[in-house]
């Protein structure tokens, strides 16, 4: 088994264990059944690994895309081509970030921690972006998941920002190459 396959298997197990009902409750507080710290940390780790694998794929795709000879020639020709390429890259990054928020929302909805998918998506969005209004919260015995979600959001936001800066830099490099070519 390759390291990548082991990582994916660990992530899948981390997500499925609490959903399958195999995890025994460590404590019960006011009707809240806690899966325990270890399971919550395993879930957070699995979600972070999934996000990192997806983000690495997006980074690789954009890196390859911004070095493709045909695209470089097309972008170097006109300023609006470069602007369009930057906008497409930005849209891919934003859609990926929304995908992470949805991934967490589906987890919360699947575990029945929040009343519905809309509330789960809202909670995931405000926690992922570290806004944290506090109007929606997880049950006390599951609150460690919100910490994992916030850490995931900070990491993915930073990585995405770096990726957007890279896209803009490549666009500017092409502009300078076009200006300096005879």
Secondary structure, 3 states (H helix, E strand, C coil): CCHHHHHHHHHHHHHHHHHHCCCCCCEEECCEEECCHHHHHHHHHHHHHHHHHHHHHHHHHHHHHHCCHHHHHHHHHCHHHHHHHHHHHHHHHHHHHHHHHHHHHHHHHHHCCCCCHHHHHHHHHHHHCCCCCCCCCCCHHHCHHHHHHHHHHHHHHHHHHHHHHHHHHHHHHHHHHHHHCC
